[in-house]
Amino acid sequence: MIDFIDVSLQFGGKYLFKDVNFKINGGDRIALVGANGTGKSSLLKMISGTLPPESGFLNKQKRISIGYLPQENIVHKGKTVFKEAESSLTGIVNLKEKENEITHQLSAEGISEEERNDLINQLGEVHHKLEDLDSFTASSKIEKILTGLGFYENDFNRLTDELSGGWQMRIALAKILISQNDVLLLDEPTNHLDLDSLQWLIDFLKAYQGSLIIVSHDKHFVSSLTDRTLEIFNRKCSFYKGNYNDYLSFKEERDKLLVHQYQLQQDKIKETERFIERFRYKATKARQVQSRIKQLEKIEHVELPDSQQAINIKFPEVPQSGRIAIELKNISKSYGENEVFNQLDFTIERGEKIAFVGPNGAGKTTLAKIIAGLTSVNSGERIIGYNTFIAYYAQDVADALDGELDIIETLMQETEEKTIGQLRSLLGNFLFTGDDVFKKVGILSGGEKSRVALAKILLTKANLVILDEPTNHLDYSSKLILQKALIDFKGSLAIVSHDVDFLLPIVSKVVEIKKGSTKYYSGGIDYYLDKKAEESDNLFNTEECIKTESSGLTKKEQKRIEAELRQKRYKSTKDIKREIELIETKIAKLEERLKILEEELADVKIYSNPSLVKLRHIEYSNVKDELKISVEKWTGLSEKLDEIERQFKDFETTGM
């Protein structure tokens, strides 16, 4: 399907991989792994055709379609959410444009009968092609995918220009899911997804029939979807059979061996260097000294695995702020007609460590930026407390850094107190050594940009740190190190994150942000989860609450509740509908096979071969039994779906 033949790629004189050869087959489900900066994103770009190899070539099957979701720099403008998603169906879009053009020509005055007949024939051909492309269900499919990725129905007609980077990524993801590509290349697709959308995506991709290559630091996501692992290590690409957990077990053993080999080699190097130093000026030992110098020059150094090359984060001692680090009074914020906050009061006290949780689009990032002073408000006051110094880590790290600057220049902008040597030492803690510090920020991977942004924060004397999805581009070991640093941090902290394991030992307070409301939980993330468990998520347990709220609702509030109900309805029925669709496909295939077998058994010619007749009768009986079981299962699921739909319909009638 796709062959890599002697492919090499380098940046700044350093090879990411060299002379690699491997093959991607149809139906492969691959986890692409490697330390940050080893070239995972570059490899995906080469497969997608957006980055040519330096040498070697890729041999791709003809007419193969590839959907590529990049890690960053996704922008859509000038269309509504629905129209942008629909634009991925290029064949259907072009045919519909042609249909409109022909219809317009048919309505024109003065055309001849011959021209009219020709146009009608063209229109019929267009309709036939649209039918072949299943265009009449396309809108329904687009709506299902957008809803699954977290969009509400009233978002469909919003301009994409209004949306944040996270929602732009979801549109891009929706487009490649809609396009029915042969290969999907997903570079950190979970970075901007909440838990509901993440689970929906896992379910969708499980049913996907094409080849799948995923770069992700989300272990659960990768383990759920892949059965092969392609590792970039030491400038080579190697496949490992089995799921991601099997690869991790292998990697653990391999890394232990590499560390042992590295230590032995270092001991040998030191021993050789001592010999050279000791006998360098003795004429009788000159030949032996030169021999050992040549040995050192030729030695092929064992490279430590990435697990041994961990970043080192330790926040500096910070000045103590006043009791109130920051206070928001009567804050209102809207984007056009979209009201995010209305007269919000919010306070962060000295030493508090707060998590902002809730669905994407509810306002978590907006609140973080208001606190940081990066987003203006429509009304209200932002009051910075005594001796409070603020640092902000952006979710869209790429947009927050100047790609034209190199790494050392980026840090120099942050401080005048540190020398070049001190900055290089700090960058060494973040795995930027030697000439790495002169790399342009624009060519760095997502993980490397994250490390630069974190290094910038350590240069400040901030005692109020705001982090928006800080773990998105960090590998597992780096997450643990950042987690420990935040536990030890003596200042105040606000974190936007959906990573429960990361938040668990850090935060002491949780703020849940939903559209139009905020709710406070005076405890850690475990306390919040316990409380949420007590609040029933079952639709019918919340029925009375919704009925009570609906009394005297404004039209806007009513629409919000209706949208939430539609979302609940979709989530309650999506799995059973998918199962019904799969069974219907199976039934159709069984019925077709049964028909073929009946025709064969009705043909007298087959009876000249008794053994074949026996095999066909056995198969006929088995297919018939399997069909019966499938139909019974389909009936049961259909009745279950009808009951769920009826309950929702009853609720809409009596509860709205």
C-alpha positions in Angstrom: 0.0 0.0 0.0 2.7 2.5 1.1 6.5 1.5 0.9 9.3 3.5 2.4 12.4 2.8 0.4 15.8 4.0 1.8 14.1 7.2 3.1 16.2 9.8 5.0 15.3 13.1 6.5 17.3 15.7 8.4 16.9 19.1 10.0 19.8 21.4 10.7 22.4 18.8 9.8 20.9 16.2 12.2 19.2 13.1 10.9 15.8 12.3 12.2 15.9 8.9 10.4 18.3 7.5 7.9 17.9 4.9 5.1 14.7 3.5 6.6 12.7 0.8 4.9 9.2 -0.4 5.9 5.8 -1.1 4.5 2.3 0.0 5.6 -0.4 -2.5 4.5 -4.1 -2.1 4.0 -6.0 -2.4 7.3 -2.9 -1.8 9.5 -3.6 -0.1 12.8 -0.3 1.4 13.9 0.9 3.4 16.9 3.8 5.6 15.8 6.0 6.2 18.9 9.3 7.8 19.7 10.7 10.6 22.0 9.7 14.2 21.3 11.6 15.6 18.4 12.5 12.2 16.8 10.4 12.9 13.7 7.0 11.4 14.3 5.1 14.4 12.8 7.6 14.6 10.0 7.0 11.0 9.1 3.2 11.6 8.9 3.8 14.7 6.7 5.9 12.6 4.3 3.1 10.0 4.0 0.5 12.7 3.5 2.7 14.2 0.7 3.3 17.6 2.4 7.0 17.0 3.2 9.4 15.3 0.7 12.1 13.0 1.9 15.7 14.2 1.6 16.6 11.0 -0.1 14.9 7.7 -0.9 11.3 7.6 -2.0 7.8 6.6 -1.0 6.0 4.2 -3.3 2.2 4.6 -2.9 -0.6 2.6 -4.3 -2.4 4.4 -7.1 -5.5 6.4 -6.3 -5.0 5.9 -2.6 -6.8 8.6 -0.5 -5.1 9.8 2.7 -6.6 11.9 5.5 -4.1 13.8 7.6 -4.8 15.6 10.9 -1.8 17.8 11.8 -0.9 18.6 15.3 -1.2 22.4 14.9 -1.7 25.4 12.6 -5.3 24.4 11.6 -7.4 27.3 10.5 -10.8 27.4 8.7 -12.3 30.6 7.5 -15.3 31.9 5.5 -17.7 29.1 5.9 -20.2 27.8 8.5 -19.2 24.7 10.6 -21.5 22.5 8.6 -20.5 23.8 5.2 -16.8 23.5 6.1 -17.4 19.8 7.1 -19.4 19.2 4.0 -16.6 20.6 1.8 -14.6 17.4 2.4 -17.1 15.6 0.2 -15.6 17.1 -2.9 -17.4 14.8 -5.3 -20.8 15.5 -3.9 -20.2 19.2 -3.5 -19.1 19.5 -7.2 -22.1 17.5 -8.4 -24.5 19.7 -6.3 -22.9 22.8 -7.8 -23.4 21.3 -11.3 -27.0 20.4 -10.4 -27.7 24.0 -9.3 -26.1 25.3 -12.5 -28.2 23.0 -14.8 -31.4 23.9 -12.8 -30.7 27.5 -13.3 -30.1 27.0 -17.1 -33.4 25.1 -17.4 -35.3 28.0 -15.8 -33.8 30.5 -18.3 -36.1 31.8 -21.1 -35.6 31.2 -24.7 -33.8 27.8 -24.6 -34.6 25.4 -27.4 -36.3 22.0 -27.0 -33.0 20.3 -28.0 -31.1 22.3 -25.4 -33.7 21.5 -22.8 -33.6 17.8 -23.5 -29.8 17.8 -23.3 -29.9 19.6 -19.9 -32.5 17.2 -18.6 -30.3 14.3 -19.7 -27.3 16.0 -17.9 -29.4 16.5 -14.8 -30.4 12.8 -14.8 -26.8 11.8 -15.0 -25.9 14.1 -12.1 -28.7 12.6 -10.0 -27.5 9.1 -10.9 -23.9 10.0 -9.7 -25.2 11.6 -6.5 -27.2 8.4 -5.8 -24.0 6.3 -6.4 -22.2 8.5 -3.9 -25.0 8.1 -1.3 -25.4 11.8 -1.2 -28.9 11.7 0.2 -27.6 10.4 3.6 -24.5 12.6 3.5 -26.1 15.4 5.6 -27.2 12.9 8.3 -23.7 11.5 8.4 -22.1 15.0 8.7 -24.5 15.8 11.6 -23.7 12.6 13.4 -19.9 13.1 13.2 -20.1 16.8 14.2 -22.3 15.9 17.1 -20.1 13.0 18.2 -17.1 15.4 18.3 -19.0 17.8 20.6 -20.7 20.3 18.4 -24.3 21.2 19.2 -26.9 21.6 16.4 -27.0 25.4 16.9 -23.2 25.4 16.3 -23.7 24.1 12.7 -24.4 27.6 11.3 -21.7 29.4 13.2 -18.8 30.8 11.2 -15.6 28.9 11.6 -13.8 32.2 12.0 -15.3 32.5 15.5 -13.9 29.2 16.8 -10.8 28.5 18.9 -7.9 26.3 17.9 -9.4 23.3 19.7 -12.6 23.5 17.8 -10.8 24.2 14.5 -9.0 20.9 15.1 -12.3 19.1 15.6 -13.6 20.5 12.3 -10.5 19.2 10.6 -10.9 15.8 12.3 -14.6 15.7 11.2 -13.6 16.4 7.6 -11.2 13.5 7.4 -13.7 11.2 9.1 -16.4 12.2 6.7 -14.2 11.8 3.6 -13.9 7.9 3.9 -10.2 7.9 3.2 -8.2 4.7 2.7 -5.6 5.9 5.3 -6.0 8.1 8.4 -2.9 9.9 9.8 -3.8 11.3 13.2 -1.2 13.5 15.0 -2.2 14.0 18.7 -6.0 13.9 17.9 -7.0 13.8 21.6 -5.3 17.0 22.6 -8.5 19.1 22.4 -11.2 16.5 23.1 -13.2 16.1 26.3 -14.0 12.7 27.7 -17.3 12.2 25.8 -15.9 13.2 22.5 -12.8 11.0 23.1 -14.9 7.9 23.7 -17.0 8.6 20.6 -13.9 8.9 18.5 -12.6 5.6 19.9 -15.9 3.9 19.0 -15.9 5.5 15.5 -12.3 4.4 14.7 -12.9 0.9 15.9 -15.5 0.5 13.2 -13.2 2.2 10.5 -12.0 -0.3 7.9 -9.0 1.5 6.5 -5.4 1.9 7.7 -4.8 3.9 10.8 -1.5 5.6 12.0 -1.7 7.4 15.3 0.7 9.6 17.2 -0.6 10.1 20.7 0.6 10.3 24.3 -2.9 9.0 25.5 -2.1 5.4 26.4 -5.8 4.4 26.7 -6.6 5.9 23.3 -3.7 4.2 21.5 -4.2 0.8 23.3 -7.8 0.8 22.3 -7.2 1.2 18.6 -3.8 -0.2 17.5 -2.3 -3.7 17.1 1.1 -2.8 15.7 3.7 -0.3 16.9 6.2 1.6 14.7 9.0 3.1 16.8 11.5 5.8 15.7 14.6 5.3 17.7 18.3 6.0 17.0 17.4 7.2 13.5 15.7 3.9 12.6 12.1 2.8 12.2 11.2 -0.6 13.6 7.9 -2.5 13.8 6.8 -4.4 16.9 3.9 -6.9 16.8 1.2 -6.9 19.4 -0.7 -4.0 21.0 0.8 -0.9 22.6 1.2 -2.6 26.0 3.2 -5.4 24.4 5.5 -2.8 22.9 5.9 -1.0 26.3 6.9 -4.4 27.9 9.5 -4.9 25.2 10.7 -1.3 25.5 11.2 -1.7 29.2 13.5 -4.7 28.8 15.3 -3.1 25.8 15.9 0.1 27.8 17.4 -1.8 30.7 19.8 -3.5 28.3 20.7 -0.2 26.6 21.4 1.5 30.0 23.7 -1.3 30.9 25.5 -1.2 27.6 25.8 2.6 27.9 27.4 2.3 31.4 29.9 -0.3 30.2 30.8 1.9 27.2 31.3 4.9 29.4 33.5 3.0 31.7 35.6 1.8 28.7 35.8 5.4 27.3 37.0 6.7 30.6 39.5 4.0 31.0 40.9 4.7 27.5 41.0 8.5 28.2 42.9 7.9 31.4 45.5 5.7 29.4 45.8 8.5 26.8 46.3 11.2 29.4 48.8 9.1 31.4 51.1 8.1 28.5 50.5 11.0 26.1 54.0 12.4 26.4 56.0 9.1 26.7 57.7 8.2 23.4 57.7 4.5 24.2 53.9 4.5 24.4 53.2 6.8 21.4 52.0 4.0 19.1 49.6 2.7 21.8 48.3 6.2 22.6 47.6 6.9 18.9 45.8 3.6 18.6 43.5 4.4 21.5 42.8 7.9 20.1 41.7 6.3 16.9 39.5 3.8 18.8 37.8 6.7 20.5 37.2 8.5 17.2 35.6 5.3 15.6 33.5 4.3 18.6 29.8 4.2 17.8 28.1 5.6 20.9 25.3 3.8 22.6 22.4 6.2 22.9 20.3 6.3 26.1 16.6 5.6 25.6 14.2 8.5 26.0 13.1 7.2 29.4 16.6 8.0 30.7 16.5 11.5 29.2 13.9 13.2 31.4 13.3 16.9 31.7 14.0 18.5 35.0 11.4 21.0 36.2 11.7 22.8 39.5 9.8 26.0 40.1 11.9 28.7 41.7 11.1 30.2 45.1 8.4 32.9 44.5 7.4 36.0 46.4 4.4 35.7 48.6 1.3 37.4 47.3 -1.5 39.0 49.3 -4.3 36.8 50.7 -6.3 37.4 47.5 -4.1 36.6 44.4 -6.7 37.8 41.9 -10.4 38.7 42.0 -13.0 39.0 39.2 -16.1 41.0 40.0 -19.3 40.9 37.9 -17.4 39.8 34.8 -19.5 39.5 31.6 -18.0 38.1 28.4 -19.6 37.4 25.0 -18.3 36.6 21.5 -21.0 38.2 19.3 -24.3 36.6 20.4 -22.5 33.8 22.2 -22.6 34.7 25.9 -19.9 32.9 27.8 -20.1 34.6 31.3 -22.7 36.8 32.8 -21.8 38.8 36.0 -19.3 36.1 37.1 -17.6 36.5 40.5 -14.4 34.5 40.9 -11.5 34.6 43.4 -8.2 32.8 43.7 -6.6 32.9 47.1 -2.9 32.6 47.9 -1.8 29.0 47.6 -4.9 27.7 46.1 -4.6 25.1 43.3 -7.7 25.0 41.2 -8.8 22.8 38.3 -11.1 24.2 35.6 -13.1 21.3 34.2 -16.1 20.9 31.9 -17.0 20.4 28.2 -15.0 22.0 25.5 -16.4 25.4 24.4 -18.0 26.1 27.8 -15.4 28.9 28.6 -12.5 27.2 30.5 -9.8 28.8 28.2 -11.7 32.1 28.1 -11.7 32.3 31.9 -8.0 31.4 32.0 -7.2 34.1 29.6 -9.3 36.7 31.5 -7.4 35.9 34.7 -4.1 36.2 32.8 -5.2 39.5 31.3 -5.0 38.2 27.7 -8.7 38.6 26.9 -10.8 41.7 27.5 -14.2 41.6 29.1 -17.5 43.3 28.1 -18.0 44.5 31.7 -16.8 43.9 35.2 -13.5 44.3 37.1 -10.3 42.3 37.2 -8.5 43.1 40.4 -4.9 41.8 40.7 -4.0 41.2 44.4 -1.0 42.7 46.2 2.4 41.4 45.0 0.8 39.0 42.5 2.8 38.1 39.4 1.1 36.0 36.7 2.5 33.6 34.1 0.3 31.9 31.5 0.9 28.7 29.5 -1.3 28.6 26.3 -3.1 25.5 25.1 -2.1 26.5 21.5 1.6 26.6 22.3 2.5 27.1 18.6 0.5 30.3 18.5 2.0 31.7 21.7 5.6 31.4 20.5 7.4 33.3 17.8 8.5 30.7 15.2 11.1 33.0 13.7 13.2 33.2 17.0 15.5 30.4 18.0 15.1 28.8 21.4 17.8 30.8 23.3 16.4 34.1 21.9 12.9 33.1 23.1 14.2 32.8 26.6 16.3 35.9 26.4 13.1 37.9 25.7 11.8 36.7 29.1 14.6 37.9 31.3 17.6 40.3 31.3 18.9 39.0 34.6 20.2 35.6 33.4 23.4 35.1 31.5 23.7 33.0 28.3 25.3 30.3 30.3 22.5 30.2 32.9 19.9 30.1 30.1 21.8 27.2 28.4 21.9 25.4 31.7 18.1 25.8 32.1 17.5 24.6 28.6 19.7 21.6 29.3 17.2 20.6 32.0 14.6 20.5 29.2 16.8 18.4 26.9 18.0 21.2 24.7 21.8 20.8 24.6 24.7 21.9 22.4 23.5 23.5 19.1 19.9 22.6 19.9 19.5 25.9 21.6 19.9 27.7 18.2 17.0 25.8 16.5 14.2 28.0 15.2 11.0 27.5 17.3 9.1 27.1 14.1 10.7 23.8 13.2 10.2 22.2 16.7 7.8 19.4 17.4 4.7 20.0 19.6 6.5 18.4 22.6 9.6 20.5 22.1 7.5 23.7 21.9 5.8 22.7 25.2 9.2 22.4 26.9 10.2 25.8 25.7 7.0 27.3 27.0 7.5 25.6 30.4 11.1 26.9 30.5 9.8 30.4 30.0 7.6 30.1 33.0 10.5 29.0 35.2 12.3 32.3 34.3 9.5 34.4 35.8 8.9 35.1 39.4 5.2 34.3 38.9 3.3 33.3 42.0 0.1 32.8 40.1 0.6 30.3 37.3 -2.2 29.5 34.8 -1.8 26.4 32.7 -4.2 25.6 29.8 -3.9 21.9 28.9 -0.2 21.6 29.8 0.0 17.9 29.2 -1.2 17.8 25.6 2.2 17.4 24.0 4.2 15.8 26.9 5.1 12.1 27.0 4.3 10.0 30.1 7.6 10.6 32.0 7.5 14.3 31.4 3.9 14.5 32.7 5.0 12.9 35.9 7.9 15.3 36.3 5.6 18.3 35.7 3.1 16.9 38.1 5.7 16.7 40.9 6.9 20.2 40.2 3.4 21.6 40.5 2.8 19.7 43.7 5.9 21.3 45.2 5.0 24.8 43.7 4.4 27.3 46.6 2.3 29.8 44.7 -1.3 29.8 43.4 -2.3 27.6 40.4 -5.2 27.4 37.9 -5.1 24.4 35.5 -7.4 23.7 32.6 -7.2 20.0 31.9 -9.2 16.8 31.2 -6.4 14.5 32.5 -7.8 13.2 35.7 -4.6 11.2 36.7 -2.5 14.3 36.2 -4.8 16.6 38.3 -5.4 14.1 41.1 -2.5 14.9 43.5 -2.2 18.6 42.6 -5.5 20.4 42.9 -7.5 21.2 46.1 -10.5 22.9 44.4 -12.5 22.3 41.2 -14.5 24.7 39.2 -16.9 23.1 36.7 -17.7 25.4 33.8 -20.7 24.7 31.6 -22.3 27.0 29.1 -23.7 29.9 31.1 -22.8 28.6 34.6 -20.0 27.8 37.0 -20.1 25.4 39.9 -17.6 25.2 42.7 -16.4 22.0 44.5 -14.3 22.7 47.6 -12.1 19.6 47.3 -9.8 17.8 45.0 -10.6 16.1 41.7 -11.5 12.9 43.5 -14.0 14.8 45.6 -15.4 16.3 42.5 -15.8 12.9 40.8 -17.5 11.5 43.9 -20.0 14.4 43.9 -20.6 14.0 40.2 -21.3 10.3 40.7 -23.9 11.3 43.3 -25.5 13.6 40.8 -27.3 11.1 38.5 -26.4 11.4 34.8 -29.5 9.4 34.0 -31.8 11.5 31.8 -34.9 10.5 33.7 -33.4 11.3 37.1 -32.8 14.8 35.9 -36.3 15.2 34.4 -37.8 17.0 37.3 -34.9 19.4 37.5 -35.2 20.3 33.8 -39.0 20.7 34.2 -38.5 23.1 37.2 -35.9 25.1 35.3 -38.1 25.3 32.3 -40.6 27.5 34.1 -40.2 31.0 32.9 -37.1 30.2 30.7 -36.0 32.7 28.1 -36.0 31.5 24.5 -32.3 31.3 24.5 -32.3 29.1 27.7 -35.0 26.9 26.2 -32.9 26.3 23.1 -29.9 25.4 25.3 -31.9 22.8 27.2 -33.3 21.4 23.9 -29.8 21.2 22.5 -28.6 19.4 25.7 -31.5 17.0 25.4 -30.7 16.2 21.8 -27.1 15.6 22.9 -28.3 13.2 25.6 -30.6 11.5 23.1 -27.7 11.0 20.7 -25.4 9.6 23.4 -28.2 7.3 24.7 -28.9 5.8 21.2 -25.6 6.0 19.3 -24.2 2.6 20.4 -27.4 0.7 19.8 -27.9 2.4 16.4 -24.4 1.5 15.3 -24.9 -2.1 16.4 -28.2 -2.3 14.5 -26.4 -0.9 11.4 -23.7 -3.6 11.7 -26.3 -6.4 12.1 -28.3 -5.1 9.1 -25.2 -5.3 7.0 -24.6 -8.8 8.2 -28.2 -9.9 7.5 -28.0 -8.5 4.0 -24.8 -10.5 3.3 -26.3 -13.7 4.8 -29.5 -13.3 2.8 -27.4 -12.8 -0.4 -25.4 -15.9 0.4 -28.5 -17.9 1.1 -30.0 -16.9 -2.2 -26.8 -18.0 -4.0 -26.9 -21.4 -2.2 -30.5 -21.9 -3.0 -29.8 -21.2 -6.7 -26.9 -23.7 -6.7 -28.9 -26.4 -4.9 -31.7 -25.9 -7.4 -29.3 -26.6 -10.3 -29.4 -30.3 -11.3 -25.7 -30.1 -12.5 -24.4 -29.8 -8.9 -25.8 -33.3 -8.0 -23.1 -34.9 -10.2 -20.7 -34.1 -7.4 -22.2 -35.6 -4.1 -19.4 -34.3 -1.9 -20.0 -30.7 -3.1 -23.8 -31.2 -2.6 -23.1 -32.3 1.0 -20.9 -29.2 1.7 -23.5 -26.8 0.2 -26.3 -28.4 2.3 -24.2 -28.0 5.5 -23.3 -24.4 4.6 -27.0 -23.7 3.7 -28.1 -25.0 7.2 -25.4 -23.0 9.0 -26.1 -19.7 7.1 -29.9 -20.2 7.7 -29.3 -20.7 11.5 -26.9 -17.7 11.6 -29.5 -15.6 9.8 -32.2 -16.6 12.2 -30.0 -15.6 15.2 -29.1 -12.3 13.6 -32.7 -11.4 12.8 -33.7 -12.2 16.4 -30.9 -10.0 17.7 -31.9 -7.2 15.3 -35.5 -7.5 16.5 -34.5 -7.2 20.2 -32.2 -4.2 19.6 -34.9 -2.5 17.4 -37.4 -2.9 20.2 -34.9 -1.6 22.7 -34.2 1.4 20.5 -37.9 2.1 20.0 -38.4 2.1 23.7 -35.6 4.6 24.3 -36.9 6.8 21.5 -40.5 6.6 23.0 -39.2 7.6 26.4 -37.5 10.6 25.0 -40.6 11.5 22.9 -42.7 11.3 26.1 -40.3 13.5 27.9 -40.3 16.1 25.2 -44.1 16.2 25.2 -44.5 16.4 29.0 -41.3 18.0 30.1 -40.8 20.9 27.6 
